[in-house]
């Protein structure tokens, strides 16, 4: 079954995308995708999204490919990447992640910094973190890193943040 943090993240992202005045479109990265539940579900609900899923775990990526096939998703890119390593220079409109907390704060903060560099102007990073896993300090880091960072949900000790990249200012 899906862990509570990922389920809360998924539910919150779906609500946020549905509440937007324009339909969810553009490019979506499921960073540290595991077996691809977040990306696969979002692509099924918002088929106009261009989906990329990445993880460092080869077994997880095999299961991601299987989940894509079983859900009839033919147009998605699966990338074997340790964090941002194989995604350097890529740009996305939306990024979702339940970061690898057990890998340590430095790894998680590299996820955040990489997302800030990879988001298109006006793009959004959605992230879930448990309070016991450092959510308060992560929130401070996210507020320092992004133009805006909102707490969208807080349940059972899990926090879901939406961090937005500044829109480009017209010349």
C-alpha positions as CSV (number, residue, x, y, z in Angstrom):
1,X,0.0,0.0,0.0
2,X,1.0,3.6,-0.4
3,X,2.7,5.2,2.6
4,X,0.7,8.0,4.3
5,X,3.1,10.8,3.3
6,X,3.0,9.9,-0.4
7,X,-0.8,9.5,-0.3
8,X,-1.1,13.0,1.3
9,X,1.2,14.5,-1.2
10,X,-0.7,12.9,-4.1
11,X,-4.1,14.0,-2.8
12,X,-2.8,17.6,-2.1
13,X,-1.2,17.9,-5.6
14,X,-4.3,16.7,-7.3
15,X,-6.5,19.2,-5.4
16,X,-4.0,22.1,-6.1
17,X,-3.8,21.3,-9.8
18,X,-7.6,21.0,-10.1
19,X,-8.1,24.3,-8.2
20,X,-5.9,26.2,-10.7
21,X,-7.7,28.3,-13.2
22,X,-5.8,26.8,-16.1
23,X,-5.5,23.1,-16.7
24,X,-2.4,21.3,-15.5
25,X,-0.1,21.2,-18.5
26,X,3.6,21.2,-19.3
27,X,6.3,19.0,-18.0
28,X,6.2,17.0,-14.8
29,X,9.1,15.3,-13.0
30,X,8.6,12.7,-10.4
31,X,11.9,13.0,-8.7
32,X,13.0,9.9,-6.7
33,X,9.9,8.2,-8.1
34,X,10.3,4.8,-6.5
35,X,7.8,2.6,-8.3
36,X,6.2,5.7,-10.0
37,X,2.9,6.0,-8.2
38,X,2.9,9.8,-8.1
39,X,3.9,10.3,-11.7
40,X,1.7,7.5,-13.1
41,X,-1.4,8.8,-11.1
42,X,-0.9,12.4,-12.1
43,X,-0.4,11.4,-15.8
44,X,-3.6,9.4,-15.7
45,X,-5.5,12.3,-14.2
46,X,-3.8,15.0,-16.3
47,X,-2.9,13.3,-19.6
48,X,-1.6,16.5,-21.2
49,X,1.4,16.5,-18.8
50,X,4.7,15.5,-20.3
51,X,6.0,13.0,-17.7
52,X,9.5,12.2,-16.6
53,X,10.2,9.8,-13.7
54,X,13.7,9.4,-12.2
55,X,15.2,7.3,-9.5
56,X,18.6,5.8,-8.6
57,X,17.2,2.3,-7.8
58,X,17.2,0.0,-10.8
59,X,14.5,-2.3,-9.4
60,X,12.3,0.6,-8.7
61,X,12.7,1.8,-12.2
62,X,11.8,-1.6,-13.6
63,X,8.6,-1.5,-11.5
64,X,8.0,2.1,-12.7
65,X,8.1,0.9,-16.3
66,X,5.8,-2.0,-15.5
67,X,3.3,0.4,-13.8
68,X,3.4,2.8,-16.8
69,X,2.6,-0.2,-19.1
70,X,-0.1,-1.5,-16.9
71,X,-1.7,1.9,-16.8
72,X,-1.5,2.4,-20.6
73,X,0.9,5.3,-20.4
74,X,3.1,5.1,-23.5
75,X,4.7,8.5,-23.6
76,X,6.8,8.9,-20.4
77,X,10.5,9.1,-19.9
78,X,12.2,7.0,-17.2
79,X,15.6,8.2,-16.2
80,X,18.2,6.4,-14.1
81,X,19.5,9.3,-12.1
82,X,21.1,9.8,-8.7
83,X,19.2,12.9,-7.7
84,X,19.9,15.5,-10.4
85,X,23.0,13.8,-11.9
86,X,21.4,12.7,-15.2
87,X,18.9,15.5,-15.3
88,X,21.3,18.4,-15.4
89,X,20.2,21.2,-17.7
90,X,16.6,19.8,-17.9
91,X,13.7,22.1,-17.2
92,X,10.2,21.3,-15.8
93,X,7.0,23.1,-15.0
94,X,6.1,20.8,-12.1
95,X,8.2,18.6,-9.8
96,X,6.8,16.2,-7.2
97,X,9.0,14.4,-4.6
98,X,8.8,12.5,-1.4
99,X,12.6,12.9,-0.9
100,X,14.9,10.2,0.5
101,X,15.0,11.5,4.1
102,X,17.1,8.5,5.2
103,X,19.8,9.6,2.8
104,X,20.4,12.7,5.0
105,X,19.7,16.4,5.0
106,X,22.5,17.2,2.5
107,X,20.9,14.9,-0.1
108,X,17.4,16.2,0.5
109,X,18.6,19.8,0.3
110,X,20.4,19.0,-3.1
111,X,16.9,17.8,-4.3
112,X,15.5,21.3,-3.3
113,X,18.4,23.2,-4.9
114,X,18.2,21.2,-8.0
115,X,14.5,21.7,-8.2
116,X,15.0,25.5,-7.9
117,X,17.4,25.4,-10.8
118,X,15.3,23.1,-12.9
119,X,11.9,24.8,-12.6
120,X,10.7,26.9,-15.4
121,X,9.5,30.4,-14.4
122,X,6.3,30.1,-12.5
123,X,6.9,26.4,-11.9
124,X,6.1,24.5,-8.7
125,X,7.9,22.0,-6.5
126,X,5.5,19.8,-4.4
127,X,7.3,18.1,-1.5
128,X,6.2,16.0,1.5
129,X,8.2,15.8,4.7
130,X,7.4,14.4,8.1
131,X,7.8,16.6,11.2
132,X,10.0,14.0,12.8
133,X,12.1,14.0,9.6
134,X,12.9,17.7,9.8
135,X,9.9,19.4,8.2
136,X,10.4,22.7,10.2
137,X,14.0,23.1,9.1
138,X,13.2,21.9,5.6
139,X,10.5,24.6,5.4
140,X,13.1,27.3,6.3
141,X,15.4,25.9,3.5
142,X,12.5,25.9,1.0
143,X,11.6,29.5,1.9
144,X,15.2,30.6,1.3
145,X,15.4,28.7,-2.0
146,X,12.1,29.6,-3.7
147,X,10.2,32.8,-4.5
148,X,7.3,31.4,-2.5
149,X,6.6,28.4,-0.4
150,X,3.2,27.5,1.0
151,X,2.1,24.8,3.4
152,X,-0.7,23.2,1.6
153,X,-1.5,20.3,4.0
154,X,-0.5,19.1,7.4
155,X,-1.8,15.8,8.7
156,X,-0.5,13.1,11.1
157,X,2.9,14.8,11.3
158,X,3.4,15.2,7.6
159,X,3.7,18.5,5.8
160,X,3.1,19.1,2.1
161,X,4.7,22.2,0.6
162,X,4.2,23.9,-2.7
163,X,7.2,26.0,-3.6
164,X,6.9,28.3,-6.6
165,X,9.6,29.7,-8.8
166,X,9.3,33.4,-9.6
167,X,7.7,34.2,-12.9
168,X,9.9,36.0,-15.3
169,X,9.6,39.7,-15.3
170,X,8.9,41.1,-18.8
171,X,11.7,43.2,-20.2
